[in-house]
Amino acid sequence: MSKKEKSGMPSGNAGLVTYFDDYKEAIQIKPEHVLVLISFIIVLELVLKYMAV
């Protein structure tokens, strides 16, 4: 193998791939919105459960 064909691996990445470009384009939801949505679903399930009795 010649020196031109030899390439080294980047140190410290351990084979992991990061996608910084895709992160900016993805839909971003704040953690507060997730908590509100989960709380709403839990309350809705409890109301529906006790209304059925």
PDBQT receptor file of N, H, CA, C and O in Angstrom, charges set to zero:
ATOM      1  N   MET A   1       0.851  -1.178   0.000  1.00  0.00    +0.000 N 
ATOM      2  CA  MET A   1       0.000   0.000   0.000  1.00  0.00    +0.000 C 
ATOM      3  C   MET A   1       0.897   1.241   0.000  1.00  0.00    +0.000 C 
ATOM      4  O   MET A   1       1.812   1.364   0.814  1.00  0.00    +0.000 OA
ATOM      5  N   SER A   2       0.622   2.127  -0.902  1.00  0.00    +0.000 N 
ATOM      6  H   SER A   2      -0.122   2.028  -1.563  1.00  0.00    +0.000 HD
ATOM      7  CA  SER A   2       1.449   3.329  -0.965  1.00  0.00    +0.000 C 
ATOM      8  C   SER A   2       1.011   4.332   0.085  1.00  0.00    +0.000 C 
ATOM      9  O   SER A   2      -0.055   4.196   0.686  1.00  0.00    +0.000 OA
ATOM     10  N   LYS A   3       1.840   5.333   0.296  1.00  0.00    +0.000 N 
ATOM     11  H   LYS A   3       2.706   5.443  -0.192  1.00  0.00    +0.000 HD
ATOM     12  CA  LYS A   3       1.512   6.348   1.299  1.00  0.00    +0.000 C 
ATOM     13  C   LYS A   3       0.321   7.192   0.887  1.00  0.00    +0.000 C 
ATOM     14  O   LYS A   3      -0.377   7.718   1.753  1.00  0.00    +0.000 OA
ATOM     15  N   LYS A   4       0.064   7.340  -0.402  1.00  0.00    +0.000 N 
ATOM     16  H   LYS A   4       0.631   6.912  -1.106  1.00  0.00    +0.000 HD
ATOM     17  CA  LYS A   4      -1.071   8.131  -0.865  1.00  0.00    +0.000 C 
ATOM     18  C   LYS A   4      -2.404   7.469  -0.518  1.00  0.00    +0.000 C 
ATOM     19  O   LYS A   4      -3.382   8.154  -0.222  1.00  0.00    +0.000 OA
ATOM     20  N   GLU A   5      -2.440   6.143  -0.553  1.00  0.00    +0.000 N 
ATOM     21  H   GLU A   5      -1.645   5.586  -0.794  1.00  0.00    +0.000 HD
ATOM     22  CA  GLU A   5      -3.680   5.417  -0.279  1.00  0.00    +0.000 C 
ATOM     23  C   GLU A   5      -3.947   5.259   1.209  1.00  0.00    +0.000 C 
ATOM     24  O   GLU A   5      -5.066   4.941   1.612  1.00  0.00    +0.000 OA
ATOM     25  N   LYS A   6      -2.945   5.474   2.011  1.00  0.00    +0.000 N 
ATOM     26  H   LYS A   6      -2.036   5.732   1.684  1.00  0.00    +0.000 HD
ATOM     27  CA  LYS A   6      -3.089   5.275   3.446  1.00  0.00    +0.000 C 
ATOM     28  C   LYS A   6      -3.859   6.442   4.057  1.00  0.00    +0.000 C 
ATOM     29  O   LYS A   6      -3.514   7.604   3.843  1.00  0.00    +0.000 OA
ATOM     30  N   SER A   7      -4.874   6.133   4.795  1.00  0.00    +0.000 N 
ATOM     31  H   SER A   7      -5.155   5.189   4.969  1.00  0.00    +0.000 HD
ATOM     32  CA  SER A   7      -5.621   7.191   5.488  1.00  0.00    +0.000 C 
ATOM     33  C   SER A   7      -5.877   6.749   6.918  1.00  0.00    +0.000 C 
ATOM     34  O   SER A   7      -6.119   5.573   7.187  1.00  0.00    +0.000 OA
ATOM     35  N   GLY A   8      -5.821   7.686   7.807  1.00  0.00    +0.000 N 
ATOM     36  H   GLY A   8      -5.624   8.642   7.588  1.00  0.00    +0.000 HD
ATOM     37  CA  GLY A   8      -6.037   7.388   9.215  1.00  0.00    +0.000 C 
ATOM     38  C   GLY A   8      -7.472   7.659   9.621  1.00  0.00    +0.000 C 
ATOM     39  O   GLY A   8      -8.171   8.458   8.997  1.00  0.00    +0.000 OA
ATOM     40  N   MET A   9      -7.892   6.997  10.656  1.00  0.00    +0.000 N 
ATOM     41  H   MET A   9      -7.324   6.348  11.163  1.00  0.00    +0.000 HD
ATOM     42  CA  MET A   9      -9.238   7.207  11.180  1.00  0.00    +0.000 C 
ATOM     43  C   MET A   9      -9.223   8.421  12.104  1.00  0.00    +0.000 C 
ATOM     44  O   MET A   9      -8.229   8.666  12.787  1.00  0.00    +0.000 OA
ATOM     45  N   PRO A  10     -10.308   9.175  12.130  1.00  0.00    +0.000 N 
ATOM     46  CA  PRO A  10     -10.360  10.296  13.070  1.00  0.00    +0.000 C 
ATOM     47  C   PRO A  10     -10.356   9.783  14.509  1.00  0.00    +0.000 C 
ATOM     48  O   PRO A  10     -11.074   8.841  14.843  1.00  0.00    +0.000 OA
ATOM     49  N   SER A  11      -9.566  10.393  15.330  1.00  0.00    +0.000 N 
ATOM     50  H   SER A  11      -8.983  11.159  15.059  1.00  0.00    +0.000 HD
ATOM     51  CA  SER A  11      -9.459   9.911  16.702  1.00  0.00    +0.000 C 
ATOM     52  C   SER A  11     -10.610  10.430  17.547  1.00  0.00    +0.000 C 
ATOM     53  O   SER A  11     -11.021  11.582  17.407  1.00  0.00    +0.000 OA
ATOM     54  N   GLY A  12     -11.121   9.592  18.411  1.00  0.00    +0.000 N 
ATOM     55  H   GLY A  12     -10.787   8.656  18.524  1.00  0.00    +0.000 HD
ATOM     56  CA  GLY A  12     -12.133  10.011  19.368  1.00  0.00    +0.000 C 
ATOM     57  C   GLY A  12     -13.568   9.826  18.920  1.00  0.00    +0.000 C 
ATOM     58  O   GLY A  12     -14.472  10.044  19.727  1.00  0.00    +0.000 OA
ATOM     59  N   ASN A  13     -13.833   9.435  17.678  1.00  0.00    +0.000 N 
ATOM     60  H   ASN A  13     -13.099   9.258  17.023  1.00  0.00    +0.000 HD
ATOM     61  CA  ASN A  13     -15.216   9.278  17.228  1.00  0.00    +0.000 C 
ATOM     62  C   ASN A  13     -15.740   7.862  17.429  1.00  0.00    +0.000 C 
ATOM     63  O   ASN A  13     -16.950   7.675  17.554  1.00  0.00    +0.000 OA
ATOM     64  N   ALA A  14     -14.893   6.894  17.463  1.00  0.00    +0.000 N 
ATOM     65  H   ALA A  14     -13.910   7.046  17.361  1.00  0.00    +0.000 HD
ATOM     66  CA  ALA A  14     -15.256   5.499  17.703  1.00  0.00    +0.000 C 
ATOM     67  C   ALA A  14     -16.318   5.013  16.731  1.00  0.00    +0.000 C 
ATOM     68  O   ALA A  14     -17.165   4.201  17.104  1.00  0.00    +0.000 OA
ATOM     69  N   GLY A  15     -16.292   5.487  15.507  1.00  0.00    +0.000 N 
ATOM     70  H   GLY A  15     -15.605   6.147  15.204  1.00  0.00    +0.000 HD
ATOM     71  CA  GLY A  15     -17.224   5.018  14.499  1.00  0.00    +0.000 C 
ATOM     72  C   GLY A  15     -18.593   5.661  14.545  1.00  0.00    +0.000 C 
ATOM     73  O   GLY A  15     -19.464   5.283  13.762  1.00  0.00    +0.000 OA
ATOM     74  N   LEU A  16     -18.817   6.609  15.425  1.00  0.00    +0.000 N 
ATOM     75  H   LEU A  16     -18.109   6.915  16.061  1.00  0.00    +0.000 HD
ATOM     76  CA  LEU A  16     -20.114   7.259  15.520  1.00  0.00    +0.000 C 
ATOM     77  C   LEU A  16     -20.239   8.333  14.448  1.00  0.00    +0.000 C 
ATOM     78  O   LEU A  16     -19.275   9.027  14.124  1.00  0.00    +0.000 OA
ATOM     79  N   VAL A  17     -21.448   8.455  13.905  1.00  0.00    +0.000 N 
ATOM     80  H   VAL A  17     -22.231   7.891  14.168  1.00  0.00    +0.000 HD
ATOM     81  CA  VAL A  17     -21.703   9.446  12.864  1.00  0.00    +0.000 C 
ATOM     82  C   VAL A  17     -22.654  10.487  13.422  1.00  0.00    +0.000 C 
ATOM     83  O   VAL A  17     -23.659  10.146  14.045  1.00  0.00    +0.000 OA
ATOM     84  N   THR A  18     -22.345  11.742  13.204  1.00  0.00    +0.000 N 
ATOM     85  H   THR A  18     -21.528  12.019  12.698  1.00  0.00    +0.000 HD
ATOM     86  CA  THR A  18     -23.232  12.813  13.657  1.00  0.00    +0.000 C 
ATOM     87  C   THR A  18     -23.800  13.530  12.445  1.00  0.00    +0.000 C 
ATOM     88  O   THR A  18     -23.130  13.679  11.424  1.00  0.00    +0.000 OA
ATOM     89  N   TYR A  19     -25.044  13.971  12.573  1.00  0.00    +0.000 N 
ATOM     90  H   TYR A  19     -25.589  13.850  13.403  1.00  0.00    +0.000 HD
ATOM     91  CA  TYR A  19     -25.732  14.646  11.484  1.00  0.00    +0.000 C 
ATOM     92  C   TYR A  19     -26.139  16.036  11.948  1.00  0.00    +0.000 C 
ATOM     93  O   TYR A  19     -27.286  16.238  12.348  1.00  0.00    +0.000 OA
ATOM     94  N   PHE A  20     -25.234  16.984  11.904  1.00  0.00    +0.000 N 
ATOM     95  H   PHE A  20     -24.303  16.820  11.580  1.00  0.00    +0.000 HD
ATOM     96  CA  PHE A  20     -25.525  18.339  12.353  1.00  0.00    +0.000 C 
ATOM     97  C   PHE A  20     -26.443  19.067  11.378  1.00  0.00    +0.000 C 
ATOM     98  O   PHE A  20     -27.249  19.897  11.800  1.00  0.00    +0.000 OA
ATOM     99  N   ASP A  21     -26.338  18.775  10.088  1.00  0.00    +0.000 N 
ATOM    100  H   ASP A  21     -25.684  18.101   9.745  1.00  0.00    +0.000 HD
ATOM    101  CA  ASP A  21     -27.182  19.442   9.095  1.00  0.00    +0.000 C 
ATOM    102  C   ASP A  21     -28.641  19.044   9.258  1.00  0.00    +0.000 C 
ATOM    103  O   ASP A  21     -29.524  19.893   9.129  1.00  0.00    +0.000 OA
ATOM    104  N   ASP A  22     -28.915  17.775   9.539  1.00  0.00    +0.000 N 
ATOM    105  H   ASP A  22     -28.198  17.086   9.644  1.00  0.00    +0.000 HD
ATOM    106  CA  ASP A  22     -30.289  17.308   9.696  1.00  0.00    +0.000 C 
ATOM    107  C   ASP A  22     -30.921  17.838  10.971  1.00  0.00    +0.000 C 
ATOM    108  O   ASP A  22     -32.141  17.989  11.038  1.00  0.00    +0.000 OA
ATOM    109  N   TYR A  23     -30.116  18.120  11.976  1.00  0.00    +0.000 N 
ATOM    110  H   TYR A  23     -29.125  17.997  11.921  1.00  0.00    +0.000 HD
ATOM    111  CA  TYR A  23     -30.653  18.587  13.251  1.00  0.00    +0.000 C 
ATOM    112  C   TYR A  23     -31.330  19.940  13.094  1.00  0.00    +0.000 C 
ATOM    113  O   TYR A  23     -32.358  20.187  13.724  1.00  0.00    +0.000 OA
ATOM    114  N   LYS A  24     -30.785  20.805  12.281  1.00  0.00    +0.000 N 
ATOM    115  H   LYS A  24     -29.950  20.604  11.769  1.00  0.00    +0.000 HD
ATOM    116  CA  LYS A  24     -31.348  22.143  12.102  1.00  0.00    +0.000 C 
ATOM    117  C   LYS A  24     -32.674  22.094  11.344  1.00  0.00    +0.000 C 
ATOM    118  O   LYS A  24     -33.542  22.936  11.574  1.00  0.00    +0.000 OA
ATOM    119  N   GLU A  25     -32.843  21.129  10.450  1.00  0.00    +0.000 N 
ATOM    120  H   GLU A  25     -32.138  20.445  10.263  1.00  0.00    +0.000 HD
ATOM    121  CA  GLU A  25     -34.035  21.060   9.617  1.00  0.00    +0.000 C 
ATOM    122  C   GLU A  25     -35.167  20.268  10.269  1.00  0.00    +0.000 C 
ATOM    123  O   GLU A  25     -36.307  20.356   9.814  1.00  0.00    +0.000 OA
ATOM    124  N   ALA A  26     -34.891  19.513  11.298  1.00  0.00    +0.000 N 
ATOM    125  H   ALA A  26     -33.965  19.441  11.667  1.00  0.00    +0.000 HD
ATOM    126  CA  ALA A  26     -35.905  18.669  11.922  1.00  0.00    +0.000 C 
ATOM    127  C   ALA A  26     -36.875  19.513  12.742  1.00  0.00    +0.000 C 
ATOM    128  O   ALA A  26     -36.567  20.636  13.140  1.00  0.00    +0.000 OA
ATOM    129  N   ILE A  27     -38.052  18.944  12.981  1.00  0.00    +0.000 N 
ATOM    130  H   ILE A  27     -38.302  18.031  12.657  1.00  0.00    +0.000 HD
ATOM    131  CA  ILE A  27     -39.043  19.616  13.821  1.00  0.00    +0.000 C 
ATOM    132  C   ILE A  27     -38.524  19.608  15.251  1.00  0.00    +0.000 C 
ATOM    133  O   ILE A  27     -38.143  18.561  15.775  1.00  0.00    +0.000 OA
ATOM    134  N   GLN A  28     -38.510  20.760  15.870  1.00  0.00    +0.000 N 
ATOM    135  H   GLN A  28     -38.820  21.610  15.445  1.00  0.00    +0.000 HD
ATOM    136  CA  GLN A  28     -38.012  20.857  17.238  1.00  0.00    +0.000 C 
ATOM    137  C   GLN A  28     -39.173  21.161  18.173  1.00  0.00    +0.000 C 
ATOM    138  O   GLN A  28     -39.926  22.109  17.955  1.00  0.00    +0.000 OA
ATOM    139  N   ILE A  29     -39.312  20.344  19.221  1.00  0.00    +0.000 N 
ATOM    140  H   ILE A  29     -38.700  19.573  19.399  1.00  0.00    +0.000 HD
ATOM    141  CA  ILE A  29     -40.367  20.504  20.216  1.00  0.00    +0.000 C 
ATOM    142  C   ILE A  29     -39.698  20.789  21.551  1.00  0.00    +0.000 C 
ATOM    143  O   ILE A  29     -38.760  20.097  21.945  1.00  0.00    +0.000 OA
ATOM    144  N   LYS A  30     -40.176  21.792  22.232  1.00  0.00    +0.000 N 
ATOM    145  H   LYS A  30     -40.938  22.354  21.912  1.00  0.00    +0.000 HD
ATOM    146  CA  LYS A  30     -39.616  22.131  23.538  1.00  0.00    +0.000 C 
ATOM    147  C   LYS A  30     -40.020  21.065  24.556  1.00  0.00    +0.000 C 
ATOM    148  O   LYS A  30     -41.102  20.488  24.444  1.00  0.00    +0.000 OA
ATOM    149  N   PRO A  31     -39.166  20.795  25.552  1.00  0.00    +0.000 N 
ATOM    150  CA  PRO A  31     -39.494  19.811  26.582  1.00  0.00    +0.000 C 
ATOM    151  C   PRO A  31     -40.771  20.167  27.348  1.00  0.00    +0.000 C 
ATOM    152  O   PRO A  31     -41.502  19.277  27.783  1.00  0.00    +0.000 OA
ATOM    153  N   GLU A  32     -41.041  21.457  27.515  1.00  0.00    +0.000 N 
ATOM    154  H   GLU A  32     -40.447  22.180  27.162  1.00  0.00    +0.000 HD
ATOM    155  CA  GLU A  32     -42.257  21.878  28.218  1.00  0.00    +0.000 C 
ATOM    156  C   GLU A  32     -43.502  21.437  27.458  1.00  0.00    +0.000 C 
ATOM    157  O   GLU A  32     -44.494  21.039  28.069  1.00  0.00    +0.000 OA
ATOM    158  N   HIS A  33     -43.458  21.505  26.141  1.00  0.00    +0.000 N 
ATOM    159  H   HIS A  33     -42.653  21.829  25.645  1.00  0.00    +0.000 HD
ATOM    160  CA  HIS A  33     -44.602  21.089  25.332  1.00  0.00    +0.000 C 
ATOM    161  C   HIS A  33     -44.840  19.586  25.441  1.00  0.00    +0.000 C 
ATOM    162  O   HIS A  33     -45.983  19.131  25.461  1.00  0.00    +0.000 OA
ATOM    163  N   VAL A  34     -43.760  18.824  25.511  1.00  0.00    +0.000 N 
ATOM    164  H   VAL A  34     -42.831  19.193  25.494  1.00  0.00    +0.000 HD
ATOM    165  CA  VAL A  34     -43.892  17.374  25.662  1.00  0.00    +0.000 C 
ATOM    166  C   VAL A  34     -44.533  17.047  27.003  1.00  0.00    +0.000 C 
ATOM    167  O   VAL A  34     -45.411  16.187  27.068  1.00  0.00    +0.000 OA
ATOM    168  N   LEU A  35     -44.115  17.715  28.074  1.00  0.00    +0.000 N 
ATOM    169  H   LEU A  35     -43.402  18.415  28.021  1.00  0.00    +0.000 HD
ATOM    170  CA  LEU A  35     -44.695  17.471  29.396  1.00  0.00    +0.000 C 
ATOM    171  C   LEU A  35     -46.174  17.833  29.430  1.00  0.00    +0.000 C 
ATOM    172  O   LEU A  35     -46.976  17.109  30.021  1.00  0.00    +0.000 OA
ATOM    173  N   VAL A  36     -46.542  18.945  28.802  1.00  0.00    +0.000 N 
ATOM    174  H   VAL A  36     -45.891  19.533  28.322  1.00  0.00    +0.000 HD
ATOM    175  CA  VAL A  36     -47.950  19.350  28.769  1.00  0.00    +0.000 C 
ATOM    176  C   VAL A  36     -48.769  18.327  27.992  1.00  0.00    +0.000 C 
ATOM    177  O   VAL A  36     -49.866  17.966  28.419  1.00  0.00    +0.000 OA
ATOM    178  N   LEU A  37     -48.261  17.859  26.871  1.00  0.00    +0.000 N 
ATOM    179  H   LEU A  37     -47.369  18.152  26.525  1.00  0.00    +0.000 HD
ATOM    180  CA  LEU A  37     -48.982  16.874  26.065  1.00  0.00    +0.000 C 
ATOM    181  C   LEU A  37     -49.163  15.565  26.827  1.00  0.00    +0.000 C 
ATOM    182  O   LEU A  37     -50.249  14.987  26.805  1.00  0.00    +0.000 OA
ATOM    183  N   ILE A  38     -48.132  15.095  27.489  1.00  0.00    +0.000 N 
ATOM    184  H   ILE A  38     -47.249  15.565  27.507  1.00  0.00    +0.000 HD
ATOM    185  CA  ILE A  38     -48.223  13.853  28.261  1.00  0.00    +0.000 C 
ATOM    186  C   ILE A  38     -49.201  14.017  29.417  1.00  0.00    +0.000 C 
ATOM    187  O   ILE A  38     -49.996  13.116  29.687  1.00  0.00    +0.000 OA
ATOM    188  N   SER A  39     -49.153  15.152  30.101  1.00  0.00    +0.000 N 
ATOM    189  H   SER A  39     -48.508  15.884  29.882  1.00  0.00    +0.000 HD
ATOM    190  CA  SER A  39     -50.087  15.402  31.203  1.00  0.00    +0.000 C 
ATOM    191  C   SER A  39     -51.523  15.423  30.701  1.00  0.00    +0.000 C 
ATOM    192  O   SER A  39     -52.415  14.873  31.348  1.00  0.00    +0.000 OA
ATOM    193  N   PHE A  40     -51.754  16.051  29.555  1.00  0.00    +0.000 N 
ATOM    194  H   PHE A  40     -51.030  16.498  29.029  1.00  0.00    +0.000 HD
ATOM    195  CA  PHE A  40     -53.095  16.101  28.975  1.00  0.00    +0.000 C 
ATOM    196  C   PHE A  40     -53.596  14.703  28.624  1.00  0.00    +0.000 C 
ATOM    197  O   PHE A  40     -54.761  14.386  28.864  1.00  0.00    +0.000 OA
ATOM    198  N   ILE A  41     -52.741  13.878  28.066  1.00  0.00    +0.000 N 
ATOM    199  H   ILE A  41     -51.795  14.136  27.871  1.00  0.00    +0.000 HD
ATOM    200  CA  ILE A  41     -53.138  12.513  27.710  1.00  0.00    +0.000 C 
ATOM    201  C   ILE A  41     -53.464  11.704  28.956  1.00  0.00    +0.000 C 
ATOM    202  O   ILE A  41     -54.430  10.941  28.952  1.00  0.00    +0.000 OA
ATOM    203  N   ILE A  42     -52.685  11.852  30.021  1.00  0.00    +0.000 N 
ATOM    204  H   ILE A  42     -51.900  12.472  30.024  1.00  0.00    +0.000 HD
ATOM    205  CA  ILE A  42     -52.948  11.125  31.268  1.00  0.00    +0.000 C 
ATOM    206  C   ILE A  42     -54.283  11.550  31.859  1.00  0.00    +0.000 C 
ATOM    207  O   ILE A  42     -55.074  10.701  32.270  1.00  0.00    +0.000 OA
ATOM    208  N   VAL A  43     -54.544  12.847  31.907  1.00  0.00    +0.000 N 
ATOM    209  H   VAL A  43     -53.902  13.537  31.573  1.00  0.00    +0.000 HD
ATOM    210  CA  VAL A  43     -55.815  13.342  32.450  1.00  0.00    +0.000 C 
ATOM    211  C   VAL A  43     -56.974  12.856  31.589  1.00  0.00    +0.000 C 
ATOM    212  O   VAL A  43     -58.006  12.444  32.119  1.00  0.00    +0.000 OA
ATOM    213  N   LEU A  44     -56.819  12.898  30.281  1.00  0.00    +0.000 N 
ATOM    214  H   LEU A  44     -55.981  13.233  29.851  1.00  0.00    +0.000 HD
ATOM    215  CA  LEU A  44     -57.871  12.427  29.382  1.00  0.00    +0.000 C 
ATOM    216  C   LEU A  44     -58.159  10.945  29.592  1.00  0.00    +0.000 C 
ATOM    217  O   LEU A  44     -59.321  10.540  29.611  1.00  0.00    +0.000 OA
ATOM    218  N   GLU A  45     -57.124  10.136  29.750  1.00  0.00    +0.000 N 
ATOM    219  H   GLU A  45     -56.180  10.464  29.735  1.00  0.00    +0.000 HD
ATOM    220  CA  GLU A  45     -57.321   8.707  30.002  1.00  0.00    +0.000 C 
ATOM    221  C   GLU A  45     -58.032   8.467  31.330  1.00  0.00    +0.000 C 
ATOM    222  O   GLU A  45     -58.908   7.606  31.412  1.00  0.00    +0.000 OA
ATOM    223  N   LEU A  46     -57.667   9.214  32.368  1.00  0.00    +0.000 N 
ATOM    224  H   LEU A  46     -56.955   9.914  32.301  1.00  0.00    +0.000 HD
ATOM    225  CA  LEU A  46     -58.332   9.049  33.663  1.00  0.00    +0.000 C 
ATOM    226  C   LEU A  46     -59.803   9.444  33.580  1.00  0.00    +0.000 C 
ATOM    227  O   LEU A  46     -60.659   8.757  34.137  1.00  0.00    +0.000 OA
ATOM    228  N   VAL A  47     -60.100  10.531  32.899  1.00  0.00    +0.000 N 
ATOM    229  H   VAL A  47     -59.404  11.090  32.446  1.00  0.00    +0.000 HD
ATOM    230  CA  VAL A  47     -61.492  10.970  32.749  1.00  0.00    +0.000 C 
ATOM    231  C   VAL A  47     -62.290   9.926  31.986  1.00  0.00    +0.000 C 
ATOM    232  O   VAL A  47     -63.401   9.585  32.392  1.00  0.00    +0.000 OA
ATOM    233  N   LEU A  48     -61.754   9.418  30.903  1.00  0.00    +0.000 N 
ATOM    234  H   LEU A  48     -60.851   9.695  30.574  1.00  0.00    +0.000 HD
ATOM    235  CA  LEU A  48     -62.467   8.408  30.117  1.00  0.00    +0.000 C 
ATOM    236  C   LEU A  48     -62.634   7.104  30.893  1.00  0.00    +0.000 C 
ATOM    237  O   LEU A  48     -63.652   6.425  30.752  1.00  0.00    +0.000 OA
ATOM    238  N   LYS A  49     -61.651   6.754  31.702  1.00  0.00    +0.000 N 
ATOM    239  H   LYS A  49     -60.824   7.305  31.816  1.00  0.00    +0.000 HD
ATOM    240  CA  LYS A  49     -61.734   5.524  32.490  1.00  0.00    +0.000 C 
ATOM    241  C   LYS A  49     -62.856   5.619  33.518  1.00  0.00    +0.000 C 
ATOM    242  O   LYS A  49     -63.630   4.674  33.666  1.00  0.00    +0.000 OA
ATOM    243  N   TYR A  50     -62.960   6.736  34.230  1.00  0.00    +0.000 N 
ATOM    244  H   TYR A  50     -62.331   7.504  34.110  1.00  0.00    +0.000 HD
ATOM    245  CA  TYR A  50     -63.959   6.856  35.288  1.00  0.00    +0.000 C 
ATOM    246  C   TYR A  50     -65.334   7.232  34.753  1.00  0.00    +0.000 C 
ATOM    247  O   TYR A  50     -66.326   7.041  35.456  1.00  0.00    +0.000 OA
ATOM    248  N   MET A  51     -65.431   7.752  33.550  1.00  0.00    +0.000 N 
ATOM    249  H   MET A  51     -64.625   7.907  32.978  1.00  0.00    +0.000 HD
ATOM    250  CA  MET A  51     -66.732   8.022  32.944  1.00  0.00    +0.000 C 
ATOM    251  C   MET A  51     -67.385   6.736  32.455  1.00  0.00    +0.000 C 
ATOM    252  O   MET A  51     -68.611   6.659  32.372  1.00  0.00    +0.000 OA
ATOM    253  N   ALA A  52     -66.590   5.736  32.135  1.00  0.00    +0.000 N 
ATOM    254  H   ALA A  52     -65.594   5.799  32.203  1.00  0.00    +0.000 HD
ATOM    255  CA  ALA A  52     -67.110   4.475  31.622  1.00  0.00    +0.000 C 
ATOM    256  C   ALA A  52     -67.733   3.634  32.724  1.00  0.00    +0.000 C 
ATOM    257  O   ALA A  52     -68.502   2.722  32.420  1.00  0.00    +0.000 OA
ATOM    258  N   VAL A  53     -67.439   3.899  33.976  1.00  0.00    +0.000 N 
ATOM    259  H   VAL A  53     -66.815   4.640  34.223  1.00  0.00    +0.000 HD
ATOM    260  CA  VAL A  53     -67.953   3.100  35.097  1.00  0.00    +0.000 C 
ATOM    261  C   VAL A  53     -69.375   3.444  35.394  1.00  0.00    +0.000 C 
ATOM    262  O   VAL A  53     -69.972   2.870  36.305  1.00  0.00    +0.000 OA
TER     263      VAL A  53
